[in-house]
Structure formats: C-alpha cells, structure tokens
Amino acid sequence: MKLFKSIICSAILIAAGVNVFSQTNDVKKLVPAKYLDQLLKDGQVEIIHEEGKDDYVLLPSTVYDSKINGNRIIKGNKDFPFVFEGLYYVSKDELKKQSNSSDDVIDMNDVSRVLRSISKMQGMTYYSNTRKKYKTLYKKAYTISSPDSKTAIADNIEGSADGKVIYCLQDDASFGITRYKLEYSQKADMMYAVFNNTDSIGVGPITGINKGQLKINVLVIDCGDSILLYLSTDVNANKVPGIKNLVTDSMVARMNAVHEWFLKQF
C-alpha cells in the first residue's frame, strides 16, 4: 500500500510539471575561478575596467552568455569607453530580511516581478561622491508605452517576462529625464534583463552619452538557498572635458544603488 501511494504521488508531481530530481545551479560552476573565493568570502566582487580592456571577466557561465556578449556597445577610438561589473551572492534568507518579505519561497517569478516594477525605483537613493552624502537618485520612475512617451502607465508585471520589451522613464538627479528600452529573457532558474538608453544623457548643454550608447545588464540566477546577481554597465561616452570622472562616479554609484534597491524589493 505504501509503495502504491508513493507511485501515485510521484505520478501527480510529474503530471503537474514538477521535476522531483531537479538540481539547483552551483555557484562554483558559474563564477570564473579567479574570483570565486573572493565572492564566497565577501559576498561581492566589483571591477572597473581599464580603458581599452572591456571584455567581461565576471560574467557567470550561463545560456545567456552569447546574448550578453552580443549586446556589447561598440567603442570608438576617439571616445571614452567605460565598463563596470559587479557580482553579488546573497542568501534568500537575507533577501527576505532586507525587504521584510513574508514569502516562504523566493523564485524567478519574484525576481521577474521586481525587475519590471519600474515605479518602485522612484525615490531610490545613491551616495554622491561629490557631495559626500546620500541623495535621491530618481525623482520619478515609471513605465511608459513607447520610447517617445512621457506618460506613466501601470508596470507590466503579470506572467513571465520572457521575450517582453517595455519602456521606462527615469528623472535622474544628475542627468534629468532619460528613457530606456528594456528587454527580458526568463527561464525557471534564471533571468536576464538589459536596459538601453533611448535618450542622450548629459549635464546642461553637454551630451556625455549619445542615444543607444549605454547598456545595463542584469542577470539573476537561482542557486537554491541563494541568489547570484550580476550587474554590468557598458558605455561609450563622448570624450568631453571631465567625462572620465563624471561617468566613472555616476555609473558606479548607480550600479551600487540598483544592487541595494534589488535587495529590498522582495
């Protein structure tokens, strides 16, 4: 009788699409060996690339490798190239603690909802190196219907994000109103999103980054009781006075802000 019940339970699970023998992603097989010890010890690794050395070195090994590398910004010889990478390893218990979440389980459906909740980016803060204090990064942040719109619509958070393309507007503390195209890929155990600016970015009359010359990659991998988060910023900026410090400080601060924001959204 016990054997019969066991067979029935297994059949029900299989019929429901549950793989009782599924395995979670192993962080040791995903992360480049050179940086694994530091990641496991400190929970994060961050790299600002030297000019001319912009190959991704922290990128975890996943099915999205070719897509992420295929999304690279082409650099010009007379421009200022900038690449930042951050790799973060955090337990799901810590995510629930940081965000005061009551969820028993954090999965890709939760991650998918977070990465499409553009309106929840409004009010997120960052540390300003020039003013030596925390400031509001986005005074406004919301989903829009097209790259030319400035009218807020409801966040598109229903169902799977796989294959979805949405647009958003962010009123940046330093750069003013900037709109982005967001493209999503989602699987049961990982998710990839890329942000690409559809407006030029600058300060006052100076354009530091032309339309389409900034890409922010977000890769999230379910590693069982932990999440592996990869962030990268890929920029080809116009070589104007002060651009190196402006881009470096601004982009690193914004990636750190996105990282902190992500931790608190579950």
C-alpha positions, -999 to 999 in steps of 0.1 A, spaced: 0 0 0 28 24 9 45 16 -24 13 23 -43 8 57 -26 44 66 -34 39 58 -71 7 78 -72 23 108 -55 52 107 -80 28 105 -109 9 135 -96 41 156 -93 52 146 -128 18 154 -143 20 188 -126 53 195 -143 74 192 -112 108 176 -116 114 157 -84 150 152 -94 158 188 -104 191 203 -93 199 239 -84 226 259 -100 260 255 -84 277 289 -79 311 272 -81 304 261 -117 290 295 -127 316 320 -114 351 324 -130 375 305 -108 397 336 -103 370 354 -84 352 326 -67 370 327 -33 365 365 -30 328 362 -39 322 335 -13 342 353 13 329 389 8 296 383 -9 306 405 -38 332 414 -64 333 447 -83 356 457 -111 361 489 -130 378 481 -163 408 500 -175 404 519 -208 407 495 -237 402 464 -216 365 459 -217 360 421 -221 336 409 -194 356 389 -167 329 384 -140 301 371 -163 287 338 -149 286 309 -173 250 305 -184 229 300 -215 227 338 -218 265 343 -225 261 348 -262 232 372 -258 250 393 -232 282 394 -252 262 401 -284 248 432 -267 281 449 -263 285 486 -271 309 492 -299 336 516 -287 351 545 -308 388 553 -309 381 590 -301 355 583 -273 358 573 -237 349 537 -230 337 526 -196 328 491 -183 318 482 -147 310 447 -135 296 436 -102 289 401 -89 269 395 -58 260 364 -39 232 367 -13 212 342 6 174 342 1 170 345 39 190 377 37 168 390 9 137 383 29 152 400 59 163 431 39 129 435 23 107 424 53 92 398 29 66 373 43 72 350 13 82 315 22 100 310 -11 118 334 -34 119 322 -70 122 336 -106 86 348 -105 95 371 -77 127 383 -95 107 388 -127 82 410 -108 109 430 -91 128 437 -124 96 450 -140 84 471 -111 98 503 -125 76 526 -104 93 512 -73 126 527 -84 112 561 -77 128 575 -46 157 551 -46 189 567 -32 226 567 -41 258 580 -25 271 612 -41 309 612 -41 309 649 -49 285 660 -21 296 632 3 260 623 12 231 602 1 207 617 -24 175 606 -42 186 590 -75 153 590 -93 128 617 -85 104 600 -109 104 565 -124 77 547 -143 68 525 -172 58 542 -205 41 528 -236 67 538 -262 102 553 -264 86 587 -273 61 588 -244 64 607 -211 31 594 -197 31 569 -170 13 536 -174 9 506 -150 40 484 -145 39 453 -167 44 426 -140 20 399 -149 31 365 -162 65 356 -174 88 383 -186 104 361 -213 105 379 -246 89 411 -233 100 446 -243 90 476 -223 100 512 -220 106 533 -189 113 569 -179 136 580 -151 140 615 -138 177 612 -128 192 635 -101 222 643 -123 210 637 -159 173 647 -158 147 628 -178 161 597 -195 141 570 -212 152 534 -217 142 503 -237 141 471 -215 144 436 -230 138 405 -209 146 368 -210 134 344 -184 137 307 -175 127 288 -145 161 292 -128 175 324 -142 166 358 -157 183 384 -179 173 420 -185 191 447 -205 185 484 -203 194 506 -233 191 544 -233 168 558 -259 176 594 -250 210 611 -249 224 617 -215 243 647 -203 246 677 -179 233 710 -191 243 716 -228 270 689 -227 260 655 -241 281 629 -224 264 597 -237 246 595 -270 214 576 -276 219 539 -275 254 541 -261 247 529 -226 236 493 -217 230 480 -182 229 442 -179 211 424 -150 215 387 -147 199 368 -118 205 331 -111 187 309 -86 213 289 -67 189 271 -43 191 289 -10 209 319 -25 208 343 -55 236 351 -77 233 387 -91 254 400 -120 253 437 -130 273 454 -157 274 488 -172 287 491 -208 293 527 -220 308 545 -249 309 582 -238 318 613 -258 353 625 -249 345 659 -234 362 677 -205 356 659 -172 338 630 -187 360 603 -172 353 613 -136 316 620 -144 309 587 -160 330 567 -135 315 582 -104 279 583 -118 278 548 -132 294 531 -102 271 550 -78 241 539 -99 251 503 -100 255 502 -63 221 519 -59 205 492 -82 222 465 -61 209 479 -28 174 485 -43 172 449 -56 179 435 -21 150 454 -6 122 446 -31 112 411 -21 
